[in-house]
Amino acid sequence: MSFTFVSGDPALDLTGTVLSRRDQPVDLLTAPVDLERWVAACDGLPDRVTADGQTFESALSLREALYRLALDRVLERPFDPGSLDLVNGTAAGPPCTFELRDTGLHASGDLPAVLSQLARSGITLLADPHACLKECGRPACTRIYLDRSRGARRAWCGMEECGNRVKAAAYRARRRGSG
């Protein structure tokens, strides 16, 4: 199973590890090793962390709190107080260490530092009044993404998966209608 990083922010990409939250949710993080693989695949995070049962559960709790806050922002409603407390508390944790190298940016830290970094990223994003957050326009997808397109006209979390599915369904519907 591979992970998709199309949300425009690592905190939103973490929330996107649950697919289709409305219909039949599919959780891509079912064991600590899945979280380790996700962190390693996410740009800007340390490439080698280990997760035990407790930090894995902390990551899942952070993911759900970030999702609730992002959805609150999309739906223009007040933030959920419990989610705010969890995200703010996690952000107060130990930071990752970043170094500039000839090969680019190198991040290091353990999983609590990664979770703290993700919480900070989410806070920065959700506090930005100019950030345009949207939920994917494909009915079965519940991914929330940062729309940086010109005129904020982006309709799907990603073209490769959701955009192509919506366009292919529309094409099939037009073909059926003309035949």
C-alpha positions as CSV (number, residue, x, y, z in Angstrom):
1,M,0.0,0.0,0.0
2,S,1.4,3.4,-0.9
3,F,0.6,6.8,0.6
4,T,-0.6,9.9,-1.3
5,F,0.8,13.3,-0.4
6,V,-1.5,15.7,-2.3
7,S,-3.1,17.8,0.5
8,G,-0.5,20.6,0.4
9,D,0.5,20.2,4.1
10,P,1.9,17.3,6.1
11,A,-0.7,17.7,8.8
12,L,-3.5,17.4,6.1
13,D,-1.7,14.5,4.5
14,L,-1.7,12.7,7.9
15,T,-5.5,13.2,8.1
16,G,-5.7,11.8,4.5
17,T,-4.5,8.4,5.8
18,V,-8.2,7.5,6.4
19,L,-9.9,7.1,3.0
20,S,-13.6,7.7,2.4
21,R,-14.5,8.6,6.0
22,R,-18.3,8.8,5.2
23,D,-18.9,5.5,3.4
24,Q,-16.6,2.7,4.3
25,P,-13.5,4.2,6.0
26,V,-10.2,2.6,5.1
27,D,-7.4,3.3,7.5
28,L,-4.0,3.1,6.0
29,L,-2.4,3.2,9.4
30,T,-3.3,0.0,11.0
31,A,-0.1,-0.8,12.8
32,P,3.0,1.1,14.1
33,V,5.0,-0.1,11.1
34,D,2.5,1.7,8.8
35,L,3.1,5.0,10.7
36,E,6.9,4.5,10.4
37,R,6.5,4.0,6.6
38,W,4.3,7.1,6.3
39,V,6.7,9.3,8.3
40,A,9.6,8.1,6.1
41,A,7.7,8.8,2.9
42,C,6.6,12.3,4.0
43,D,8.9,15.1,2.8
44,G,10.4,17.2,5.6
45,L,10.1,14.6,8.3
46,P,12.8,12.3,9.7
47,D,13.2,9.3,7.5
48,R,13.8,6.8,10.4
49,V,11.5,6.7,13.4
50,T,10.2,3.9,15.4
51,A,6.7,3.7,16.8
52,D,5.5,1.7,19.8
53,G,1.9,1.1,20.7
54,Q,1.6,4.2,22.8
55,T,3.1,6.6,20.3
56,F,1.1,5.0,17.5
57,E,-2.1,5.7,19.5
58,S,-0.9,9.2,20.1
59,A,-0.4,9.7,16.3
60,L,-3.9,8.4,15.6
61,S,-5.4,10.7,18.2
62,L,-3.5,13.7,16.7
63,R,-4.6,12.7,13.2
64,E,-8.3,12.7,14.2
65,A,-8.0,16.0,16.1
66,L,-6.3,17.6,13.1
67,Y,-9.1,16.3,10.8
68,R,-11.8,17.6,13.1
69,L,-10.2,21.0,13.2
70,A,-9.7,21.1,9.4
71,L,-13.3,20.1,8.8
72,D,-14.4,22.8,11.3
73,R,-12.4,25.3,9.2
74,V,-13.9,24.0,5.9
75,L,-17.4,24.2,7.3
76,E,-16.8,27.6,8.9
77,R,-17.7,26.5,12.4
78,P,-16.0,27.0,15.8
79,F,-13.1,24.7,16.5
80,D,-13.8,21.6,18.6
81,P,-12.3,22.4,22.1
82,G,-11.0,18.9,22.8
83,S,-9.3,18.8,19.4
84,L,-7.7,22.2,20.1
85,D,-6.4,21.0,23.4
86,L,-4.9,17.8,21.9
87,V,-3.2,19.6,19.0
88,N,-1.9,22.5,21.1
89,G,-0.6,20.0,23.7
90,T,1.1,17.9,21.1
91,A,2.7,21.0,19.5
92,A,4.3,21.8,22.8
93,G,6.3,18.6,22.6
94,P,10.0,18.2,21.6
95,P,11.0,19.7,18.2
96,C,12.6,18.0,15.3
97,T,16.1,19.1,14.4
98,F,16.7,20.4,10.9
99,E,20.0,20.7,9.2
100,L,20.9,22.1,5.8
101,R,23.2,19.8,3.9
102,D,24.6,19.7,0.4
103,T,21.9,17.2,-0.4
104,G,19.2,19.5,1.0
105,L,17.2,19.6,4.2
106,H,17.7,16.8,6.7
107,A,15.3,16.3,9.6
108,S,16.0,14.2,12.6
109,G,14.0,13.3,15.7
110,D,12.0,10.6,17.3
111,L,8.2,10.0,16.8
112,P,7.1,12.4,19.6
113,A,9.2,15.1,17.8
114,V,7.5,14.2,14.5
115,L,4.0,14.5,16.1
116,S,5.0,17.8,17.5
117,Q,6.1,19.0,14.1
118,L,2.9,17.8,12.5
119,A,0.8,19.6,15.2
120,R,2.8,22.8,14.6
121,S,2.3,22.5,10.9
122,G,-1.5,22.1,11.4
123,I,-1.6,25.0,13.8
124,T,0.2,27.3,11.3
125,L,-2.1,26.2,8.5
126,L,-5.4,26.5,10.4
127,A,-4.4,29.9,11.9
128,D,-3.8,31.4,8.4
129,P,-6.9,33.3,7.5
130,H,-5.8,33.3,3.8
131,A,-5.4,29.5,3.6
132,C,-8.1,28.1,1.4
133,L,-9.0,24.6,2.7
134,K,-11.5,22.5,0.8
135,E,-12.8,19.0,0.9
136,C,-12.3,16.9,-2.3
137,G,-15.2,17.2,-4.8
138,R,-15.3,13.5,-5.4
139,P,-18.3,12.3,-3.3
140,A,-16.5,9.2,-2.0
141,C,-13.4,11.1,-1.0
142,T,-13.2,13.1,2.3
143,R,-9.6,14.3,2.0
144,I,-9.2,18.0,3.0
145,Y,-6.6,19.9,1.0
146,L,-5.0,23.3,0.7
147,D,-6.1,24.9,-2.6
148,R,-3.3,27.1,-3.9
149,S,-4.6,27.2,-7.5
150,R,-5.2,30.4,-9.3
151,G,-8.6,31.7,-8.3
152,A,-8.9,28.8,-5.8
153,R,-10.7,26.7,-8.5
154,R,-9.2,23.3,-7.7
155,A,-12.0,20.8,-7.2
156,W,-10.2,17.6,-6.2
157,C,-7.6,16.6,-3.7
158,G,-5.5,15.2,-6.6
159,M,-5.9,14.8,-10.3
160,E,-4.3,11.4,-10.6
161,E,-6.9,9.6,-8.5
162,C,-10.0,11.7,-7.7
163,G,-9.9,14.1,-10.7
164,N,-9.5,11.3,-13.2
165,R,-12.3,9.3,-11.6
166,V,-14.8,12.2,-11.7
167,K,-13.8,13.1,-15.3
168,A,-14.1,9.5,-16.4
169,A,-17.5,9.1,-14.8
170,A,-18.7,12.3,-16.4
171,Y,-17.4,11.1,-19.8
172,R,-19.2,7.7,-19.4
173,A,-22.4,9.5,-18.5
174,R,-22.2,11.8,-21.5
175,R,-21.6,8.7,-23.8
176,R,-24.6,6.9,-22.3
177,G,-26.7,10.0,-22.8
178,S,-25.7,10.5,-26.5
179,G,-26.0,6.8,-27.4
